[in-house]
Amino acid sequence: MRNLNLKVALIIYGAIHIVWGIMMLFTPDRMTEFSGFEIANSAEYFLVLLGAAFIAAGVWFILTALNIVNNAGGIRFAVLWSALMLIAPLFSLWLDYIDFGHIWFIVVINAVFCGVFLVFYPRVTD
């Protein structure tokens, strides 16, 4: 049952990242408006690169879900990715780079999935 829950969580998290990545890749201007940010056109280039990274991560999460037993590294990557995607926005908030209204959705999504990945992380028993 743990593996099924982990598979479902990885597939959903992967799909979310693929959608975000596609949106960043093809409509970086709308993504900045959606987030409430105002950035220069040159910064949209970085959103396109970030979009590609999100697509790659999303695909990796889904591929990990297809064979959890042989993809422990992929599960560790999902835990690390979700933890960093939770910590980085909070750090930016602490530094007063952004307001919580800009990051609340990303914080909630990554906190939930980081927790789910840790709860359903495969345990090794002797």
C-alpha positions in Angstrom: 0.0 0.0 0.0 2.9 2.4 0.8 4.3 1.9 -2.7 0.9 2.6 -4.3 0.5 5.8 -2.3 4.1 6.8 -3.2 3.4 6.0 -6.9 0.3 8.1 -7.0 2.0 11.0 -5.2 5.0 10.9 -7.6 2.8 10.8 -10.7 0.7 13.7 -9.5 3.8 15.7 -8.5 5.4 14.9 -11.8 2.3 16.0 -13.7 2.1 19.3 -11.8 5.7 20.0 -12.7 5.3 19.1 -16.3 2.3 21.5 -16.6 4.1 24.3 -14.7 7.2 23.7 -16.9 5.2 23.8 -20.2 3.5 27.0 -19.0 6.9 28.6 -18.1 8.4 27.4 -21.4 5.6 28.7 -23.7 4.1 31.6 -21.7 6.6 33.1 -19.3 4.9 36.4 -19.4 1.6 34.9 -18.2 3.4 32.9 -15.5 4.8 36.1 -14.0 1.4 37.8 -14.1 -0.1 34.7 -12.4 2.5 34.9 -9.6 2.0 38.6 -9.3 5.6 39.4 -10.2 6.8 42.2 -12.6 10.0 41.2 -14.3 11.9 42.4 -17.3 11.8 40.5 -20.6 15.3 39.3 -20.2 14.2 37.5 -17.0 11.6 35.6 -18.9 14.6 33.7 -20.5 15.3 32.3 -17.0 11.7 31.2 -16.7 12.0 29.3 -19.9 15.1 27.5 -18.6 13.3 26.9 -15.3 10.4 25.5 -17.3 12.7 23.0 -19.0 14.0 21.9 -15.6 10.5 21.5 -14.3 9.5 19.3 -17.3 12.7 17.2 -16.8 11.9 16.8 -13.1 8.3 16.0 -13.7 9.2 13.3 -16.2 11.8 11.9 -13.7 9.2 11.7 -11.0 6.8 9.8 -13.2 9.5 7.4 -14.4 10.4 6.8 -10.8 6.8 6.0 -10.0 6.7 3.3 -12.7 9.3 1.2 -10.9 9.7 2.3 -7.3 11.6 -0.7 -6.2 14.5 -0.1 -8.6 14.4 3.7 -8.4 15.4 4.6 -4.8 17.5 7.5 -6.2 14.5 8.9 -7.9 12.6 8.9 -4.6 15.5 10.6 -2.9 15.5 13.2 -5.7 11.8 13.8 -5.2 12.3 14.4 -1.4 15.2 16.7 -2.1 13.5 18.6 -4.9 10.3 19.1 -2.9 12.2 20.1 0.2 14.3 22.7 -1.7 11.2 24.0 -3.5 9.7 24.5 -0.1 12.8 26.1 1.6 13.9 28.4 -1.3 10.7 30.4 -1.4 10.6 30.7 2.4 14.2 31.9 2.4 13.2 34.5 -0.2 10.4 35.5 2.0 12.7 35.8 5.0 15.0 38.1 2.9 12.0 40.2 1.9 12.4 39.5 -1.8 8.8 38.5 -2.1 5.5 38.5 -0.2 3.7 35.4 1.1 0.9 36.1 -1.3 3.3 35.4 -4.2 4.5 32.1 -2.9 1.7 30.5 -0.7 0.6 28.1 -3.4 4.1 26.8 -4.1 4.8 26.5 -0.4 1.7 24.5 0.3 2.1 22.2 -2.7 5.7 21.4 -1.9 5.1 21.1 1.9 2.3 18.6 1.2 4.3 16.5 -1.3 7.5 16.6 0.8 5.5 15.3 3.7 3.9 12.6 1.6 7.2 11.5 0.2 8.7 11.2 3.6 5.7 9.4 5.1 5.6 6.8 2.3 9.3 6.6 1.7 10.2 2.9 1.5 11.6 1.5 4.7 14.2 -1.1 4.7 13.5 -3.9 7.1 15.7 -6.8 8.1 
